[in-house]
Amino acid sequence: MTEIDLAAIDAERDRLRAAYLQPDGTRPPSSARGLHHFAVVARDVEETINFYQGLLEFPLTDIFENRDYPGSNHFFFDIGHENLLAFFDFPGLGVGPYAEVLGGLHHIAISVEPATWERLKGKLDAAGIAYLEESGTSIYFPDPNGARLELIADPLGEMYGTKVL
């Protein structure tokens, strides 16, 4: 394993901030309206619905055939503020297990109210789903498809007490 030069990494982060980060109040507005949906591959439609709607309390909003792959489902969950988490299944395609790779998914962070965070953490405990708790406001755990989720009790636009938006 290669030794990491933390001082060089910090210096590069500082260089990137100086070159590209525009201070709040001087940044132009985004060209985007928001996240329409984020799509993930599901191994089993019903298992995924039971997990997201039943355990995490994200309502299923629609399910229809995937236009790009006949016989495949495209289904959506409401994650608040008119944002959707979507899934595809690809029956017969043999997509294999989740893998963390360059350009791939690391995790999906979803903000929930602190009381909801506590309730959902209790539901994960009751379901026997292991999670990693960080900073008293984040829990990380896998969904049934292997994708890593984060439930974060920080408000939208904040990360561990730091304003990021």
Secondary structure, DSSP 8 states (H G I E B T S, - for coil): -----HHHHHHHHHHHHHHH---TTTS---S-----EEEEEES-HHHHHIIIIIIS---EEEEEE-TTSTT-EEEEEE-STT-EEEEEE-TTS---S----TTS---EEEE--HHHHHHHHHHHHHHT---EEETTTEEEEE-TTS-EEEEE-S-TTEETTEE--
